[in-house]
Amino acid sequence: MDELAAAIAYHRRRGVPIEVAGPAPDAAIRTLEARCGFALPASYRDFLARLGALSFRGRHLAGIVGDRIDNDSRCAWHATE
């Protein structure tokens, strides 16, 4: 995660618009896991706990904003396998 923080800082110094939603509450992360039916990977839980969600150049990267999880949980988690 330190690499991600460094990458965010690097791009912000260069004027790239990056928005961070802020930490997602643990209760919201547990709710997402319950909706998905499985435990999220530790790295993604860490991302949610530290950043919540991220927008880079106007493109939203999956996450939780505050304690809001849309009814369609794919907005916060999508398995590619």
Distance bins in CASP14 RR format, pairs under 12 A and 6 or more apart:
PFRMAT RR
TARGET T0000
AUTHOR 0000-0000-0000
RMODE 2
METHOD distances of the structure
MODEL  1
1 7 0 0 0 0 0 1 0 0 0 0 0
1 8 0 0 0 0 0 1 0 0 0 0 0
1 42 0 0 0 0 0 1 0 0 0 0 0
1 43 1 0 0 1 0 0 0 0 0 0 0
1 44 0 0 0 0 0 1 0 0 0 0 0
1 45 0 0 0 0 0 1 0 0 0 0 0
1 46 1 0 1 0 0 0 0 0 0 0 0
1 47 1 0 0 1 0 0 0 0 0 0 0
1 48 0 0 0 0 0 1 0 0 0 0 0
1 49 0 0 0 0 1 0 0 0 0 0 0
1 50 1 0 0 1 0 0 0 0 0 0 0
1 51 0 0 0 0 1 0 0 0 0 0 0
1 52 0 0 0 0 0 1 0 0 0 0 0
1 54 0 0 0 0 0 1 0 0 0 0 0
2 8 0 0 0 0 0 1 0 0 0 0 0
2 9 0 0 0 0 0 1 0 0 0 0 0
2 46 0 0 0 0 0 1 0 0 0 0 0
2 50 0 0 0 0 0 1 0 0 0 0 0
3 9 0 0 0 0 0 1 0 0 0 0 0
3 10 0 0 0 0 0 1 0 0 0 0 0
3 43 0 0 0 0 0 1 0 0 0 0 0
3 47 0 0 0 0 0 1 0 0 0 0 0
4 10 0 0 0 0 0 1 0 0 0 0 0
4 11 0 0 0 0 0 1 0 0 0 0 0
4 18 0 0 0 0 0 1 0 0 0 0 0
4 20 0 0 0 0 0 1 0 0 0 0 0
4 43 0 0 0 0 1 0 0 0 0 0 0
4 44 0 0 0 0 0 1 0 0 0 0 0
4 46 0 0 0 0 1 0 0 0 0 0 0
4 47 1 0 0 1 0 0 0 0 0 0 0
4 50 0 0 0 0 1 0 0 0 0 0 0
4 51 1 0 0 1 0 0 0 0 0 0 0
4 52 0 0 0 0 0 1 0 0 0 0 0
4 54 0 0 0 0 1 0 0 0 0 0 0
4 56 0 0 0 0 0 1 0 0 0 0 0
4 61 0 0 0 0 0 1 0 0 0 0 0
5 11 0 0 0 0 0 1 0 0 0 0 0
5 12 0 0 0 0 0 1 0 0 0 0 0
5 18 0 0 0 0 0 1 0 0 0 0 0
5 20 0 0 0 0 1 0 0 0 0 0 0
5 46 0 0 0 0 0 1 0 0 0 0 0
5 47 0 0 0 0 0 1 0 0 0 0 0
5 50 0 0 0 0 1 0 0 0 0 0 0
5 51 0 0 0 0 1 0 0 0 0 0 0
5 54 0 0 0 0 0 1 0 0 0 0 0
6 12 0 0 0 0 0 1 0 0 0 0 0
6 13 0 0 0 0 0 1 0 0 0 0 0
7 13 0 0 0 0 0 1 0 0 0 0 0
7 14 0 0 0 0 0 1 0 0 0 0 0
7 16 0 0 0 0 0 1 0 0 0 0 0
7 18 0 0 0 0 1 0 0 0 0 0 0
7 51 0 0 0 0 0 1 0 0 0 0 0
7 54 0 0 0 0 0 1 0 0 0 0 0
7 56 0 0 0 0 1 0 0 0 0 0 0
8 14 0 0 0 0 0 1 0 0 0 0 0
8 15 0 0 0 0 0 1 0 0 0 0 0
8 16 0 0 0 0 1 0 0 0 0 0 0
8 17 0 0 0 0 0 1 0 0 0 0 0
8 18 1 0 1 0 0 0 0 0 0 0 0
8 19 0 0 0 0 0 1 0 0 0 0 0
8 20 1 0 0 1 0 0 0 0 0 0 0
8 22 0 0 0 0 0 1 0 0 0 0 0
8 47 0 0 0 0 0 1 0 0 0 0 0
8 50 0 0 0 0 0 1 0 0 0 0 0
8 51 0 0 0 0 1 0 0 0 0 0 0
8 54 1 0 0 1 0 0 0 0 0 0 0
8 55 0 0 0 0 0 1 0 0 0 0 0
8 56 0 0 0 0 1 0 0 0 0 0 0
8 61 0 0 0 0 0 1 0 0 0 0 0
9 15 0 0 0 0 0 1 0 0 0 0 0
9 16 0 0 0 0 0 1 0 0 0 0 0
9 18 0 0 0 0 1 0 0 0 0 0 0
9 20 0 0 0 0 0 1 0 0 0 0 0
10 16 0 0 0 0 1 0 0 0 0 0 0
10 18 0 0 0 0 1 0 0 0 0 0 0
11 17 0 0 0 0 1 0 0 0 0 0 0
11 18 1 0 1 0 0 0 0 0 0 0 0
11 19 0 0 0 0 0 1 0 0 0 0 0
11 20 0 0 0 0 0 1 0 0 0 0 0
11 54 0 0 0 0 0 1 0 0 0 0 0
11 55 0 0 0 0 0 1 0 0 0 0 0
11 56 1 0 0 1 0 0 0 0 0 0 0
11 57 0 0 0 0 1 0 0 0 0 0 0
12 18 1 0 1 0 0 0 0 0 0 0 0
12 19 0 0 0 0 0 1 0 0 0 0 0
12 20 0 0 0 0 1 0 0 0 0 0 0
12 54 0 0 0 0 0 1 0 0 0 0 0
12 56 0 0 0 0 0 1 0 0 0 0 0
12 57 0 0 0 0 0 1 0 0 0 0 0
14 57 0 0 0 0 0 1 0 0 0 0 0
15 56 0 0 0 0 0 1 0 0 0 0 0
15 57 0 0 0 0 0 1 0 0 0 0 0
16 55 0 0 0 0 0 1 0 0 0 0 0
16 56 1 0 0 1 0 0 0 0 0 0 0
16 57 1 0 0 1 0 0 0 0 0 0 0
16 58 0 0 0 0 0 1 0 0 0 0 0
16 59 0 0 0 0 0 1 0 0 0 0 0
17 54 0 0 0 0 0 1 0 0 0 0 0
17 55 1 0 0 1 0 0 0 0 0 0 0
17 56 1 0 0 1 0 0 0 0 0 0 0
17 57 1 0 0 1 0 0 0 0 0 0 0
17 58 1 0 0 1 0 0 0 0 0 0 0
17 59 0 0 0 0 0 1 0 0 0 0 0
18 51 0 0 0 0 0 1 0 0 0 0 0
18 53 0 0 0 0 0 1 0 0 0 0 0
18 54 1 0 0 1 0 0 0 0 0 0 0
18 55 1 0 0 1 0 0 0 0 0 0 0
18 56 1 0 1 0 0 0 0 0 0 0 0
18 57 1 0 0 1 0 0 0 0 0 0 0
18 58 0 0 0 0 1 0 0 0 0 0 0
18 59 0 0 0 0 0 1 0 0 0 0 0
18 60 0 0 0 0 0 1 0 0 0 0 0
18 61 0 0 0 0 0 1 0 0 0 0 0
19 51 0 0 0 0 0 1 0 0 0 0 0
19 52 0 0 0 0 0 1 0 0 0 0 0
19 53 0 0 0 0 1 0 0 0 0 0 0
19 54 1 0 0 1 0 0 0 0 0 0 0
19 55 1 0 1 0 0 0 0 0 0 0 0
19 56 0 0 0 0 1 0 0 0 0 0 0
19 57 0 0 0 0 1 0 0 0 0 0 0
19 58 1 0 0 1 0 0 0 0 0 0 0
19 59 0 0 0 0 0 1 0 0 0 0 0
19 60 0 0 0 0 1 0 0 0 0 0 0
19 61 0 0 0 0 1 0 0 0 0 0 0
19 63 0 0 0 0 0 1 0 0 0 0 0
19 65 0 0 0 0 1 0 0 0 0 0 0
20 47 0 0 0 0 0 1 0 0 0 0 0
20 48 0 0 0 0 0 1 0 0 0 0 0
20 50 0 0 0 0 1 0 0 0 0 0 0
20 51 1 0 1 0 0 0 0 0 0 0 0
20 52 1 0 0 1 0 0 0 0 0 0 0
20 53 1 0 0 1 0 0 0 0 0 0 0
20 54 1 0 1 0 0 0 0 0 0 0 0
20 55 0 0 0 0 1 0 0 0 0 0 0
20 56 0 0 0 0 1 0 0 0 0 0 0
20 60 0 0 0 0 0 1 0 0 0 0 0
20 61 0 0 0 0 0 1 0 0 0 0 0
20 63 0 0 0 0 0 1 0 0 0 0 0
20 65 0 0 0 0 0 1 0 0 0 0 0
20 66 0 0 0 0 0 1 0 0 0 0 0
21 28 0 0 0 0 0 1 0 0 0 0 0
21 47 0 0 0 0 0 1 0 0 0 0 0
21 48 0 0 0 0 1 0 0 0 0 0 0
21 49 0 0 0 0 0 1 0 0 0 0 0
21 50 0 0 0 0 0 1 0 0 0 0 0
21 51 1 0 0 1 0 0 0 0 0 0 0
21 52 1 0 1 0 0 0 0 0 0 0 0
21 53 1 1 0 0 0 0 0 0 0 0 0
21 54 1 0 0 1 0 0 0 0 0 0 0
21 55 0 0 0 0 1 0 0 0 0 0 0
21 60 0 0 0 0 1 0 0 0 0 0 0
21 61 0 0 0 0 1 0 0 0 0 0 0
21 62 0 0 0 0 0 1 0 0 0 0 0
21 63 1 0 0 1 0 0 0 0 0 0 0
21 64 1 0 0 1 0 0 0 0 0 0 0
21 65 1 0 1 0 0 0 0 0 0 0 0
21 66 1 0 0 1 0 0 0 0 0 0 0
21 67 0 0 0 0 0 1 0 0 0 0 0
21 68 0 0 0 0 1 0 0 0 0 0 0
21 76 0 0 0 0 0 1 0 0 0 0 0
22 28 0 0 0 0 0 1 0 0 0 0 0
22 47 0 0 0 0 0 1 0 0 0 0 0
22 48 0 0 0 0 1 0 0 0 0 0 0
22 49 0 0 0 0 1 0 0 0 0 0 0
22 50 1 0 0 1 0 0 0 0 0 0 0
22 51 1 0 0 1 0 0 0 0 0 0 0
22 52 1 0 1 0 0 0 0 0 0 0 0
22 53 1 0 0 1 0 0 0 0 0 0 0
22 54 0 0 0 0 1 0 0 0 0 0 0
22 55 0 0 0 0 0 1 0 0 0 0 0
22 63 0 0 0 0 0 1 0 0 0 0 0
22 64 0 0 0 0 1 0 0 0 0 0 0
22 65 0 0 0 0 1 0 0 0 0 0 0
22 66 1 0 0 1 0 0 0 0 0 0 0
22 67 0 0 0 0 0 1 0 0 0 0 0
23 29 0 0 0 0 1 0 0 0 0 0 0
23 45 0 0 0 0 0 1 0 0 0 0 0
23 46 0 0 0 0 0 1 0 0 0 0 0
23 47 0 0 0 0 0 1 0 0 0 0 0
23 48 1 0 0 1 0 0 0 0 0 0 0
23 49 1 0 1 0 0 0 0 0 0 0 0
23 50 1 0 0 1 0 0 0 0 0 0 0
23 51 1 0 0 1 0 0 0 0 0 0 0
23 52 1 0 1 0 0 0 0 0 0 0 0
23 53 0 0 0 0 0 1 0 0 0 0 0
23 63 0 0 0 0 0 1 0 0 0 0 0
23 64 0 0 0 0 1 0 0 0 0 0 0
23 65 0 0 0 0 0 1 0 0 0 0 0
23 66 0 0 0 0 1 0 0 0 0 0 0
23 67 0 0 0 0 0 1 0 0 0 0 0
24 30 0 0 0 0 0 1 0 0 0 0 0
24 31 0 0 0 0 1 0 0 0 0 0 0
24 32 0 0 0 0 1 0 0 0 0 0 0
24 33 0 0 0 0 0 1 0 0 0 0 0
24 40 0 0 0 0 0 1 0 0 0 0 0
24 44 0 0 0 0 0 1 0 0 0 0 0
24 45 0 0 0 0 1 0 0 0 0 0 0
24 46 0 0 0 0 0 1 0 0 0 0 0
24 47 0 0 0 0 1 0 0 0 0 0 0
24 48 1 0 1 0 0 0 0 0 0 0 0
24 49 1 0 0 1 0 0 0 0 0 0 0
24 50 0 0 0 0 1 0 0 0 0 0 0
24 51 0 0 0 0 1 0 0 0 0 0 0
24 52 1 0 1 0 0 0 0 0 0 0 0
24 53 1 0 0 1 0 0 0 0 0 0 0
24 54 0 0 0 0 0 1 0 0 0 0 0
24 62 0 0 0 0 0 1 0 0 0 0 0
24 63 1 0 0 1 0 0 0 0 0 0 0
24 64 1 1 0 0 0 0 0 0 0 0 0
24 65 1 0 0 1 0 0 0 0 0 0 0
24 66 1 0 1 0 0 0 0 0 0 0 0
24 67 1 0 0 1 0 0 0 0 0 0 0
24 68 0 0 0 0 1 0 0 0 0 0 0
24 69 0 0 0 0 1 0 0 0 0 0 0
24 76 0 0 0 0 1 0 0 0 0 0 0
24 77 0 0 0 0 0 1 0 0 0 0 0
25 31 0 0 0 0 1 0 0 0 0 0 0
25 32 0 0 0 0 0 1 0 0 0 0 0
25 48 0 0 0 0 1 0 0 0 0 0 0
25 49 0 0 0 0 1 0 0 0 0 0 0
25 52 0 0 0 0 1 0 0 0 0 0 0
25 64 0 0 0 0 1 0 0 0 0 0 0
25 65 0 0 0 0 0 1 0 0 0 0 0
25 66 1 0 0 1 0 0 0 0 0 0 0
25 67 1 0 1 0 0 0 0 0 0 0 0
25 68 0 0 0 0 0 1 0 0 0 0 0
25 69 0 0 0 0 0 1 0 0 0 0 0
26 32 0 0 0 0 0 1 0 0 0 0 0
26 33 0 0 0 0 0 1 0 0 0 0 0
26 40 0 0 0 0 0 1 0 0 0 0 0
26 45 0 0 0 0 1 0 0 0 0 0 0
26 46 0 0 0 0 0 1 0 0 0 0 0
26 48 0 0 0 0 1 0 0 0 0 0 0
26 49 1 0 0 1 0 0 0 0 0 0 0
26 52 0 0 0 0 0 1 0 0 0 0 0
26 64 0 0 0 0 0 1 0 0 0 0 0
26 66 0 0 0 0 0 1 0 0 0 0 0
26 67 0 0 0 0 1 0 0 0 0 0 0
27 33 0 0 0 0 0 1 0 0 0 0 0
27 34 0 0 0 0 0 1 0 0 0 0 0
27 48 0 0 0 0 0 1 0 0 0 0 0
27 49 0 0 0 0 0 1 0 0 0 0 0
27 64 0 0 0 0 0 1 0 0 0 0 0
27 66 0 0 0 0 0 1 0 0 0 0 0
27 67 1 0 0 1 0 0 0 0 0 0 0
27 68 0 0 0 0 0 1 0 0 0 0 0
27 69 0 0 0 0 0 1 0 0 0 0 0
28 34 0 0 0 0 0 1 0 0 0 0 0
28 35 0 0 0 0 0 1 0 0 0 0 0
28 40 0 0 0 0 0 1 0 0 0 0 0
28 45 0 0 0 0 0 1 0 0 0 0 0
28 48 1 0 0 1 0 0 0 0 0 0 0
28 49 0 0 0 0 1 0 0 0 0 0 0
28 52 0 0 0 0 1 0 0 0 0 0 0
28 53 0 0 0 0 0 1 0 0 0 0 0
28 63 0 0 0 0 1 0 0 0 0 0 0
28 64 1 0 1 0 0 0 0 0 0 0 0
28 65 0 0 0 0 1 0 0 0 0 0 0
28 66 1 0 0 1 0 0 0 0 0 0 0
28 67 1 0 1 0 0 0 0 0 0 0 0
28 68 1 0 0 1 0 0 0 0 0 0 0
28 69 1 0 0 1 0 0 0 0 0 0 0
28 70 0 0 0 0 0 1 0 0 0 0 0
28 73 0 0 0 0 0 1 0 0 0 0 0
28 76 0 0 0 0 1 0 0 0 0 0 0
29 35 0 0 0 0 0 1 0 0 0 0 0
29 36 0 0 0 0 0 1 0 0 0 0 0
29 39 0 0 0 0 0 1 0 0 0 0 0
29 40 1 0 0 1 0 0 0 0 0 0 0
29 41 0 0 0 0 0 1 0 0 0 0 0
29 42 0 0 0 0 0 1 0 0 0 0 0
29 44 0 0 0 0 1 0 0 0 0 0 0
29 45 1 0 1 0 0 0 0 0 0 0 0
29 46 0 0 0 0 0 1 0 0 0 0 0
29 47 0 0 0 0 0 1 0 0 0 0 0
29 48 1 0 1 0 0 0 0 0 0 0 0
29 49 1 0 0 1 0 0 0 0 0 0 0
29 50 0 0 0 0 0 1 0 0 0 0 0
29 52 0 0 0 0 1 0 0 0 0 0 0
29 63 0 0 0 0 1 0 0 0 0 0 0
29 64 1 0 0 1 0 0 0 0 0 0 0
29 66 0 0 0 0 0 1 0 0 0 0 0
29 67 0 0 0 0 1 0 0 0 0 0 0
29 69 0 0 0 0 1 0 0 0 0 0 0
29 73 0 0 0 0 0 1 0 0 0 0 0
29 76 0 0 0 0 1 0 0 0 0 0 0
29 77 0 0 0 0 0 1 0 0 0 0 0
30 36 0 0 0 0 0 1 0 0 0 0 0
30 37 0 0 0 0 0 1 0 0 0 0 0
30 39 0 0 0 0 1 0 0 0 0 0 0
30 40 0 0 0 0 1 0 0 0 0 0 0
30 45 0 0 0 0 1 0 0 0 0 0 0
30 48 0 0 0 0 0 1 0 0 0 0 0
30 49 0 0 0 0 0 1 0 0 0 0 0
30 64 0 0 0 0 0 1 0 0 0 0 0
30 67 0 0 0 0 0 1 0 0 0 0 0
30 69 0 0 0 0 0 1 0 0 0 0 0
31 37 0 0 0 0 0 1 0 0 0 0 0
31 40 0 0 0 0 0 1 0 0 0 0 0
31 48 0 0 0 0 0 1 0 0 0 0 0
31 64 0 0 0 0 1 0 0 0 0 0 0
31 66 0 0 0 0 0 1 0 0 0 0 0
31 67 0 0 0 0 1 0 0 0 0 0 0
31 68 0 0 0 0 0 1 0 0 0 0 0
31 69 1 0 1 0 0 0 0 0 0 0 0
31 70 0 0 0 0 0 1 0 0 0 0 0
31 71 0 0 0 0 0 1 0 0 0 0 0
31 73 0 0 0 0 1 0 0 0 0 0 0
31 76 0 0 0 0 1 0 0 0 0 0 0
31 77 0 0 0 0 0 1 0 0 0 0 0
32 38 0 0 0 0 0 1 0 0 0 0 0
32 39 0 0 0 0 0 1 0 0 0 0 0
32 40 1 0 0 1 0 0 0 0 0 0 0
32 44 0 0 0 0 1 0 0 0 0 0 0
32 45 0 0 0 0 1 0 0 0 0 0 0
32 48 1 0 0 1 0 0 0 0 0 0 0
32 49 0 0 0 0 0 1 0 0 0 0 0
32 52 0 0 0 0 0 1 0 0 0 0 0
32 53 0 0 0 0 0 1 0 0 0 0 0
32 62 0 0 0 0 0 1 0 0 0 0 0
32 63 0 0 0 0 1 0 0 0 0 0 0
32 64 1 0 0 1 0 0 0 0 0 0 0
32 65 0 0 0 0 0 1 0 0 0 0 0
32 66 0 0 0 0 0 1 0 0 0 0 0
32 67 0 0 0 0 0 1 0 0 0 0 0
32 68 0 0 0 0 0 1 0 0 0 0 0
32 69 1 0 1 0 0 0 0 0 0 0 0
32 70 0 0 0 0 0 1 0 0 0 0 0
32 71 0 0 0 0 0 1 0 0 0 0 0
32 72 0 0 0 0 0 1 0 0 0 0 0
32 73 1 0 0 1 0 0 0 0 0 0 0
32 74 0 0 0 0 0 1 0 0 0 0 0
32 75 0 0 0 0 1 0 0 0 0 0 0
32 76 1 0 1 0 0 0 0 0 0 0 0
32 77 1 0 0 1 0 0 0 0 0 0 0
32 78 0 0 0 0 0 1 0 0 0 0 0
33 39 1 0 1 0 0 0 0 0 0 0 0
33 40 1 0 1 0 0 0 0 0 0 0 0
33 41 0 0 0 0 0 1 0 0 0 0 0
33 42 0 0 0 0 0 1 0 0 0 0 0
33 44 0 0 0 0 0 1 0 0 0 0 0
33 45 0 0 0 0 1 0 0 0 0 0 0
33 48 0 0 0 0 0 1 0 0 0 0 0
33 64 0 0 0 0 0 1 0 0 0 0 0
33 69 0 0 0 0 0 1 0 0 0 0 0
33 73 0 0 0 0 1 0 0 0 0 0 0
33 76 0 0 0 0 0 1 0 0 0 0 0
33 77 0 0 0 0 1 0 0 0 0 0 0
34 40 0 0 0 0 0 1 0 0 0 0 0
34 69 0 0 0 0 0 1 0 0 0 0 0
34 73 0 0 0 0 1 0 0 0 0 0 0
34 77 0 0 0 0 0 1 0 0 0 0 0
35 64 0 0 0 0 0 1 0 0 0 0 0
35 69 1 0 0 1 0 0 0 0 0 0 0
35 70 0 0 0 0 0 1 0 0 0 0 0
35 71 0 0 0 0 1 0 0 0 0 0 0
35 72 0 0 0 0 1 0 0 0 0 0 0
35 73 1 0 1 0 0 0 0 0 0 0 0
35 74 0 0 0 0 0 1 0 0 0 0 0
35 75 0 0 0 0 0 1 0 0 0 0 0
35 76 0 0 0 0 1 0 0 0 0 0 0
35 77 0 0 0 0 1 0 0 0 0 0 0
36 44 0 0 0 0 0 1 0 0 0 0 0
36 45 0 0 0 0 0 1 0 0 0 0 0
36 62 0 0 0 0 0 1 0 0 0 0 0
36 69 0 0 0 0 0 1 0 0 0 0 0
36 72 0 0 0 0 0 1 0 0 0 0 0
36 73 1 0 1 0 0 0 0 0 0 0 0
36 74 0 0 0 0 1 0 0 0 0 0 0
36 75 0 0 0 0 0 1 0 0 0 0 0
36 76 0 0 0 0 1 0 0 0 0 0 0
36 77 1 0 1 0 0 0 0 0 0 0 0
36 78 0 0 0 0 1 0 0 0 0 0 0
36 79 0 0 0 0 1 0 0 0 0 0 0
37 73 0 0 0 0 1 0 0 0 0 0 0
37 77 0 0 0 0 0 1 0 0 0 0 0
37 79 0 0 0 0 0 1 0 0 0 0 0
38 44 0 0 0 0 0 1 0 0 0 0 0
38 45 0 0 0 0 0 1 0 0 0 0 0
38 73 0 0 0 0 0 1 0 0 0 0 0
38 77 0 0 0 0 1 0 0 0 0 0 0
38 79 0 0 0 0 1 0 0 0 0 0 0
39 45 0 0 0 0 1 0 0 0 0 0 0
39 77 0 0 0 0 0 1 0 0 0 0 0
40 46 0 0 0 0 1 0 0 0 0 0 0
40 47 0 0 0 0 1 0 0 0 0 0 0
40 48 1 0 0 1 0 0 0 0 0 0 0
40 49 0 0 0 0 0 1 0 0 0 0 0
40 62 0 0 0 0 0 1 0 0 0 0 0
40 63 0 0 0 0 0 1 0 0 0 0 0
40 64 0 0 0 0 0 1 0 0 0 0 0
40 73 0 0 0 0 0 1 0 0 0 0 0
40 76 0 0 0 0 1 0 0 0 0 0 0
40 77 1 0 0 1 0 0 0 0 0 0 0
40 78 0 0 0 0 0 1 0 0 0 0 0
40 79 0 0 0 0 0 1 0 0 0 0 0
41 47 0 0 0 0 1 0 0 0 0 0 0
41 48 0 0 0 0 0 1 0 0 0 0 0
41 77 0 0 0 0 1 0 0 0 0 0 0
41 79 0 0 0 0 0 1 0 0 0 0 0
41 81 0 0 0 0 0 1 0 0 0 0 0
42 48 0 0 0 0 0 1 0 0 0 0 0
42 49 0 0 0 0 0 1 0 0 0 0 0
43 49 0 0 0 0 0 1 0 0 0 0 0
43 50 0 0 0 0 0 1 0 0 0 0 0
43 51 0 0 0 0 0 1 0 0 0 0 0
44 50 0 0 0 0 0 1 0 0 0 0 0
44 51 0 0 0 0 0 1 0 0 0 0 0
44 52 0 0 0 0 0 1 0 0 0 0 0
44 53 0 0 0 0 0 1 0 0 0 0 0
44 61 0 0 0 0 0 1 0 0 0 0 0
44 62 0 0 0 0 1 0 0 0 0 0 0
44 63 0 0 0 0 1 0 0 0 0 0 0
44 64 0 0 0 0 0 1 0 0 0 0 0
44 76 0 0 0 0 1 0 0 0 0 0 0
44 77 1 0 0 1 0 0 0 0 0 0 0
44 78 0 0 0 0 0 1 0 0 0 0 0
44 79 0 0 0 0 0 1 0 0 0 0 0
45 51 0 0 0 0 0 1 0 0 0 0 0
45 52 0 0 0 0 0 1 0 0 0 0 0
45 63 0 0 0 0 0 1 0 0 0 0 0
45 64 0 0 0 0 0 1 0 0 0 0 0
45 76 0 0 0 0 0 1 0 0 0 0 0
45 77 0 0 0 0 0 1 0 0 0 0 0
46 52 0 0 0 0 0 1 0 0 0 0 0
47 53 0 0 0 0 1 0 0 0 0 0 0
47 54 0 0 0 0 1 0 0 0 0 0 0
47 61 0 0 0 0 1 0 0 0 0 0 0
47 62 0 0 0 0 1 0 0 0 0 0 0
47 63 1 0 0 1 0 0 0 0 0 0 0
47 64 0 0 0 0 1 0 0 0 0 0 0
47 76 0 0 0 0 0 1 0 0 0 0 0
47 77 0 0 0 0 0 1 0 0 0 0 0
48 54 0 0 0 0 0 1 0 0 0 0 0
48 61 0 0 0 0 0 1 0 0 0 0 0
48 62 0 0 0 0 1 0 0 0 0 0 0
48 63 1 0 0 1 0 0 0 0 0 0 0
48 64 1 0 1 0 0 0 0 0 0 0 0
48 65 0 0 0 0 0 1 0 0 0 0 0
48 66 0 0 0 0 0 1 0 0 0 0 0
48 67 0 0 0 0 0 1 0 0 0 0 0
48 69 0 0 0 0 0 1 0 0 0 0 0
48 76 1 0 0 1 0 0 0 0 0 0 0
48 77 0 0 0 0 1 0 0 0 0 0 0
49 63 0 0 0 0 0 1 0 0 0 0 0
49 64 0 0 0 0 1 0 0 0 0 0 0
49 66 0 0 0 0 0 1 0 0 0 0 0
50 63 0 0 0 0 0 1 0 0 0 0 0
50 64 0 0 0 0 0 1 0 0 0 0 0
51 61 0 0 0 0 1 0 0 0 0 0 0
51 62 0 0 0 0 0 1 0 0 0 0 0
51 63 0 0 0 0 1 0 0 0 0 0 0
51 64 0 0 0 0 1 0 0 0 0 0 0
51 65 0 0 0 0 0 1 0 0 0 0 0
51 66 0 0 0 0 0 1 0 0 0 0 0
52 60 0 0 0 0 0 1 0 0 0 0 0
52 61 0 0 0 0 1 0 0 0 0 0 0
52 62 0 0 0 0 1 0 0 0 0 0 0
52 63 1 0 1 0 0 0 0 0 0 0 0
52 64 1 0 1 0 0 0 0 0 0 0 0
52 65 1 0 0 1 0 0 0 0 0 0 0
52 66 1 0 0 1 0 0 0 0 0 0 0
52 67 0 0 0 0 0 1 0 0 0 0 0
52 68 0 0 0 0 0 1 0 0 0 0 0
52 69 0 0 0 0 0 1 0 0 0 0 0
52 76 0 0 0 0 1 0 0 0 0 0 0
53 59 0 0 0 0 0 1 0 0 0 0 0
53 60 1 0 0 1 0 0 0 0 0 0 0
53 61 1 0 0 1 0 0 0 0 0 0 0
53 62 1 0 0 1 0 0 0 0 0 0 0
53 63 1 1 0 0 0 0 0 0 0 0 0
53 64 1 0 0 1 0 0 0 0 0 0 0
53 65 1 0 1 0 0 0 0 0 0 0 0
53 66 0 0 0 0 1 0 0 0 0 0 0
53 67 0 0 0 0 0 1 0 0 0 0 0
53 68 0 0 0 0 1 0 0 0 0 0 0
53 69 0 0 0 0 0 1 0 0 0 0 0
53 70 0 0 0 0 0 1 0 0 0 0 0
53 75 0 0 0 0 1 0 0 0 0 0 0
53 76 1 0 0 1 0 0 0 0 0 0 0
53 77 0 0 0 0 0 1 0 0 0 0 0
54 60 1 0 0 1 0 0 0 0 0 0 0
54 61 1 0 1 0 0 0 0 0 0 0 0
54 62 0 0 0 0 1 0 0 0 0 0 0
54 63 1 0 0 1 0 0 0 0 0 0 0
54 64 0 0 0 0 0 1 0 0 0 0 0
54 65 0 0 0 0 0 1 0 0 0 0 0
54 76 0 0 0 0 0 1 0 0 0 0 0
55 61 1 0 0 1 0 0 0 0 0 0 0
55 62 0 0 0 0 0 1 0 0 0 0 0
55 63 0 0 0 0 0 1 0 0 0 0 0
55 65 0 0 0 0 1 0 0 0 0 0 0
56 62 0 0 0 0 0 1 0 0 0 0 0
60 70 0 0 0 0 0 1 0 0 0 0 0
60 75 0 0 0 0 1 0 0 0 0 0 0
60 76 0 0 0 0 0 1 0 0 0 0 0
61 75 0 0 0 0 0 1 0 0 0 0 0
61 76 0 0 0 0 0 1 0 0 0 0 0
61 77 0 0 0 0 0 1 0 0 0 0 0
61 78 0 0 0 0 0 1 0 0 0 0 0
62 69 0 0 0 0 0 1 0 0 0 0 0
62 70 0 0 0 0 0 1 0 0 0 0 0
62 72 0 0 0 0 0 1 0 0 0 0 0
62 73 0 0 0 0 1 0 0 0 0 0 0
62 74 0 0 0 0 1 0 0 0 0 0 0
62 75 1 0 0 1 0 0 0 0 0 0 0
62 76 1 0 1 0 0 0 0 0 0 0 0
62 77 1 0 0 1 0 0 0 0 0 0 0
62 78 1 0 0 1 0 0 0 0 0 0 0
62 79 0 0 0 0 0 1 0 0 0 0 0
62 80 0 0 0 0 0 1 0 0 0 0 0
63 69 0 0 0 0 1 0 0 0 0 0 0
63 70 0 0 0 0 0 1 0 0 0 0 0
63 73 0 0 0 0 0 1 0 0 0 0 0
63 74 0 0 0 0 0 1 0 0 0 0 0
63 75 1 0 0 1 0 0 0 0 0 0 0
63 76 1 0 1 0 0 0 0 0 0 0 0
63 77 1 0 0 1 0 0 0 0 0 0 0
63 78 0 0 0 0 0 1 0 0 0 0 0
64 70 0 0 0 0 1 0 0 0 0 0 0
64 73 0 0 0 0 0 1 0 0 0 0 0
64 75 0 0 0 0 1 0 0 0 0 0 0
64 76 1 0 1 0 0 0 0 0 0 0 0
64 77 0 0 0 0 1 0 0 0 0 0 0
65 75 0 0 0 0 1 0 0 0 0 0 0
65 76 0 0 0 0 1 0 0 0 0 0 0
66 76 0 0 0 0 0 1 0 0 0 0 0
67 76 0 0 0 0 0 1 0 0 0 0 0
68 75 0 0 0 0 1 0 0 0 0 0 0
68 76 0 0 0 0 1 0 0 0 0 0 0
69 75 1 0 0 1 0 0 0 0 0 0 0
69 76 1 0 1 0 0 0 0 0 0 0 0
69 77 0 0 0 0 1 0 0 0 0 0 0
70 76 1 0 0 1 0 0 0 0 0 0 0
70 77 0 0 0 0 0 1 0 0 0 0 0
72 78 0 0 0 0 0 1 0 0 0 0 0
73 79 0 0 0 0 0 1 0 0 0 0 0
74 80 0 0 0 0 0 1 0 0 0 0 0
END
